Amino acid sequence: MKAVLCNSSGPPETLVIDEIPAPAPAADEVLVDVYASALNFPDVLMIQGKYQSQPAFPFSPGGELAGVVAATGADVKDFKPGDRVFGGIGYGGFAEQAAVKSRSLRRMPEGMSFQEASGISTTYGTSYYALKQRANLQPGETLLVLGAAGGVGLAAVELGKAMGARVIAAASSAEKLAAARASGADELIDYSDGELKEKVKALTDGNGANVIYDPVGGDLFDQCMRCIGWYGRVLVIGFAAGEIPRVPINLVLLKSCQLVGVFYGAWSARSPAEAESNFREILKLYEQGQIKPLIGREYPMAEYAAAMRCLMERQAIGKVVVNIR
Ligand SMILES: NC(=O)c1ccc[n+]([C@@H]2O[C@H](COP(=O)([O-])OP(=O)(O)OC[C@H]3O[C@@H](n4cnc5c(N)ncnc54)[C@H](OP(=O)(O)O)[C@@H]3O)[C@@H](O)[C@H]2O)c1
């Protein structure tokens, strides 16, 4: 089978497409014919050797996938050949077939495309956990989302609306903000002029946001700490800007706010039943039409490097999907 392979740390152009033996599923695994694999920021960190957990070389990137079950291991009871499935797998989605732990897979809902299904595990899983369990977001509260047209950001916009919040979407361009508006954002802030804090204060009668969802980090984080409201919750999601910010800790005292870490992968491994229950709710929201995953760009497998560049160069709007077959 064909697979995109990362043989050593480096930029996307150092990866290759190679012919390798198809994997054989272990007893608790499912062999999936991969149709689509959506990119997340961790994929581009992983190929560069910058992610928090690195697989051994050579590996195929692609942290999530959607496809059709080709075969099942001896102990697998929940799936059969022909089932349409999707899931977050860490890496390995950029290959024609993947052997996946059955517990990492879910059945695709009726009417969902492979492209949509390939990109919902990480984004909606992370953002729902962040807003529900970590922020305890309440109806009527104001939620500020940074990087609001990116993968996890756009999911946070939609889920925040579905949870009854007033959502302020913040991003770096008019095109990105238009996508956030189409996904339901109530207010828009272009932070490319460096004036995030002032604009949030203006939209909240000087009070600041109740919850801030930050997958960007860098310089914007300091401004978040200055426009979080009294008793607010600042969700630390990620550092797409590259720099891990430092916090003047007096600001936490002055706002009586909480800095809340979010590590979805670790939580879903520790609390699989709760994570499963969250995902059932996410799929219900999909079936009710309250969330609609946005596929910003699609690439054929041969153009995996361009797909990765799209994320690395801050071009992605919604999900970037690589069609494997
Ligand atoms: N904590 C968790 O459990 C968890 C789970 C999944 C992902 N994450 C993290 O969340 C972050 C976003 O992931 P994603 O998959 O949603 O990525 P994405 O789709 O590329 O979105 C990232 C957003 O960050 C902003 N950004 C600012 N500076 C950037 C730069 N130099 N390069 C690229 N983007 C930049 C961009 O928005 P603007 O241009 O509008 O600023 C972009 O839309 C990553 O740090 C990822 O590791 C965390």
The ligand as an SDF file (V2000), in Angstrom:
LIG
                    3D

 48 52  0  0  0  0  0  0  0  0999 V2000
   -4.9540   21.2230   24.2810 N   0  0  0  0  0  0  0  0  0  0  0  0
   -5.3870   20.2720   23.4840 C   0  0  0  0  0  0  0  0  0  0  0  0
   -5.8580   19.2160   23.9110 O   0  0  0  0  0  0  0  0  0  0  0  0
   -5.2800   20.5070   22.0050 C   0  0  0  0  0  0  0  0  0  0  0  0
   -5.9510   19.6890   21.0760 C   0  0  0  0  0  0  0  0  0  0  0  0
   -5.8590   19.9990   19.7090 C   0  0  0  0  0  0  0  0  0  0  0  0
   -5.0840   21.0790   19.2940 C   0  0  0  0  0  0  0  0  0  0  0  0
   -4.4210   21.8170   20.2230 N   0  0  0  0  0  0  0  0  0  0  0  0
   -3.5960   22.9790   19.8390 C   0  0  0  0  0  0  0  0  0  0  0  0
   -4.4520   24.0020   19.3540 O   0  0  0  0  0  0  0  0  0  0  0  0
   -3.6940   24.8200   18.4670 C   0  0  0  0  0  0  0  0  0  0  0  0
   -4.4930   25.0190   17.1870 C   0  0  0  0  0  0  0  0  0  0  0  0
   -4.6080   23.7800   16.5010 O   0  0  0  0  0  0  0  0  0  0  0  0
   -5.4680   23.6590   15.1440 P   0  0  0  0  0  0  0  0  0  0  0  0
   -5.3190   22.2700   14.6820 O   0  0  0  0  0  0  0  0  0  0  0  0
   -6.8030   24.2470   15.3650 O   0  0  0  0  0  0  0  0  0  0  0  0
   -4.6050   24.6100   14.1850 O   0  0  0  0  0  0  0  0  0  0  0  0
   -5.0700   25.6080   13.0130 P   0  0  0  0  0  0  0  0  0  0  0  0
   -6.3060   25.1120   12.3640 O   0  0  0  0  0  0  0  0  0  0  0  0
   -3.8660   25.8440   12.1880 O   0  0  0  0  0  0  0  0  0  0  0  0
   -5.4430   26.9390   13.8130 O   0  0  0  0  0  0  0  0  0  0  0  0
   -4.4630   27.6600   14.5080 C   0  0  0  0  0  0  0  0  0  0  0  0
   -4.7980   29.1410   14.4810 C   0  0  0  0  0  0  0  0  0  0  0  0
   -3.7520   29.8120   15.1840 O   0  0  0  0  0  0  0  0  0  0  0  0
   -3.5340   31.0890   14.6280 C   0  0  0  0  0  0  0  0  0  0  0  0
   -2.1030   31.3660   14.4780 N   0  0  0  0  0  0  0  0  0  0  0  0
   -1.4550   32.4090   15.0140 C   0  0  0  0  0  0  0  0  0  0  0  0
   -0.1670   32.3810   14.6870 N   0  0  0  0  0  0  0  0  0  0  0  0
    0.0290   31.3040   13.9060 C   0  0  0  0  0  0  0  0  0  0  0  0
    1.1680   30.7640   13.2560 C   0  0  0  0  0  0  0  0  0  0  0  0
    2.3720   31.3290   13.3570 N   0  0  0  0  0  0  0  0  0  0  0  0
    1.0030   29.6330   12.5210 N   0  0  0  0  0  0  0  0  0  0  0  0
   -0.1950   29.0380   12.4150 C   0  0  0  0  0  0  0  0  0  0  0  0
   -1.3180   29.5130   13.0320 N   0  0  0  0  0  0  0  0  0  0  0  0
   -1.2080   30.6390   13.7720 C   0  0  0  0  0  0  0  0  0  0  0  0
   -4.2610   31.1220   13.2790 C   0  0  0  0  0  0  0  0  0  0  0  0
   -5.3440   32.0350   13.4250 O   0  0  0  0  0  0  0  0  0  0  0  0
   -5.1670   33.5950   13.0960 P   0  0  0  0  0  0  0  0  0  0  0  0
   -4.4270   33.7290   11.8130 O   0  0  0  0  0  0  0  0  0  0  0  0
   -6.5640   34.0600   13.0260 O   0  0  0  0  0  0  0  0  0  0  0  0
   -4.4010   34.1410   14.2760 O   0  0  0  0  0  0  0  0  0  0  0  0
   -4.8120   29.7150   13.0760 C   0  0  0  0  0  0  0  0  0  0  0  0
   -6.1190   29.7350   12.5390 O   0  0  0  0  0  0  0  0  0  0  0  0
   -2.3480   24.1360   18.2690 C   0  0  0  0  0  0  0  0  0  0  0  0
   -1.3890   24.7680   19.1010 O   0  0  0  0  0  0  0  0  0  0  0  0
   -2.6060   22.7200   18.7360 C   0  0  0  0  0  0  0  0  0  0  0  0
   -1.4360   22.0770   19.1660 O   0  0  0  0  0  0  0  0  0  0  0  0
   -4.5130   21.5510   21.5470 C   0  0  0  0  0  0  0  0  0  0  0  0
  1  2  1  0
  2  3  2  0
  2  4  1  0
  4  5  1  0
  4 48  2  0
  5  6  2  0
  6  7  1  0
  7  8  2  0
  8  9  1  0
  8 48  1  0
  9 10  1  0
  9 46  1  0
 10 11  1  0
 11 12  1  0
 11 44  1  0
 12 13  1  0
 13 14  1  0
 14 15  2  0
 14 16  1  0
 14 17  1  0
 17 18  1  0
 18 19  2  0
 18 20  1  0
 18 21  1  0
 21 22  1  0
 22 23  1  0
 23 24  1  0
 23 42  1  0
 24 25  1  0
 25 26  1  0
 25 36  1  0
 26 27  1  0
 26 35  1  0
 27 28  2  0
 28 29  1  0
 29 30  1  0
 29 35  2  0
 30 31  1  0
 30 32  2  0
 32 33  1  0
 33 34  2  0
 34 35  1  0
 36 37  1  0
 36 42  1  0
 37 38  1  0
 38 39  2  0
 38 40  1  0
 38 41  1  0
 42 43  1  0
 44 45  1  0
 44 46  1  0
 46 47  1  0
M  CHG  2   8   1  16  -1
M  END
$$$$
